[in-house]
Amino acid sequence: MSGEDLESFESDAQMALYEEYKNVFGLFTYVVETDKRFYLCNSVDVQPRADNGTLFFEVAMADVWVWDIFRPSRFMKNVKIFSVKDINVEERSTEGELIIPEMPDFDE
């Protein structure tokens, strides 16, 4: 597979992911953004935790869709993550304004 073919494949996969996101966005109540992933979910609980002087966040979500191009299935029943970085949680308005996530940079 040439570099051009790979770039075309990734571009097509990103567009398909974006189309899926637009189709499922209205099914979810919350948008959750971490430094690693972007989630849509219907239940979210963020708990600050401390261990040996380090603050981190435990985030539990239910009925989840994960923005991840490399997953064969993006729908999950429950997801729990831990992060020492910021967690952004937004409740979607009833008008359903689409929130566009930043495209992750997989080169890092």
SVG drawing of the C-alpha trace seen along z (x, -y; Angstrom):
<svg xmlns="http://www.w3.org/2000/svg" viewBox="-35 -24 40 28">
<polyline fill="none" stroke="black" stroke-width="0.4" points="0.0,0.0 1.5,-3.3 1.6,-6.4 -1.1,-8.0 -3.3,-4.9 -2.9,-5.0 -3.6,-8.7 -6.8,-8.1 -7.9,-5.2 -7.4,-7.3 -9.2,-10.3 -12.2,-8.1 -12.3,-6.5 -12.3,-9.9 -15.1,-11.0 -17.1,-7.9 -16.5,-8.4 -17.7,-12.0 -20.9,-10.9 -21.5,-8.3 -21.0,-10.9 -23.5,-13.2 -26.0,-10.4 -25.7,-9.3 -25.2,-12.7 -28.9,-13.3 -29.1,-10.0 -26.9,-11.2 -27.2,-13.7 -23.5,-14.4 -20.3,-15.2 -17.2,-14.2 -13.7,-15.3 -10.4,-14.1 -6.9,-14.6 -7.1,-11.2 -10.7,-10.7 -14.0,-12.2 -17.2,-10.5 -21.0,-10.8 -22.9,-9.3 -26.2,-9.4 -24.8,-9.2 -21.5,-10.6 -20.0,-10.8 -16.7,-12.6 -15.0,-12.0 -11.8,-13.8 -9.4,-11.4 -6.1,-11.8 -3.4,-9.2 0.0,-9.9 -0.5,-13.6 -1.5,-13.2 -4.9,-14.5 -6.7,-12.6 -10.2,-12.2 -12.2,-9.0 -14.9,-9.3 -17.7,-6.7 -19.9,-6.8 -22.9,-4.6 -24.5,-4.2 -21.4,-5.4 -20.2,-6.2 -16.4,-6.6 -14.8,-8.8 -12.1,-6.4 -11.4,-5.6 -9.6,-2.3 -12.4,-0.6 -14.5,2.0 -17.4,1.0 -17.7,-2.5 -20.8,-1.7 -20.0,-0.7 -22.3,0.2 -20.0,-1.3 -16.7,-3.1 -14.5,-4.1 -11.4,-6.3 -8.8,-7.8 -7.0,-11.0 -4.6,-13.5 -5.5,-16.0 -8.6,-18.1 -12.0,-16.5 -14.6,-18.6 -18.2,-17.6 -21.0,-19.3 -24.7,-18.7 -26.2,-18.8 -29.0,-21.4 -32.4,-20.2 -31.9,-22.0 -29.2,-19.4 -26.4,-21.8 -23.7,-19.6 -20.4,-19.8 -17.4,-19.1 -14.4,-17.4 -10.9,-18.2 -9.3,-15.6 -6.8,-13.6 -3.2,-13.8 -2.0,-10.2 1.5,-11.2 2.3,-12.1"/>
</svg>
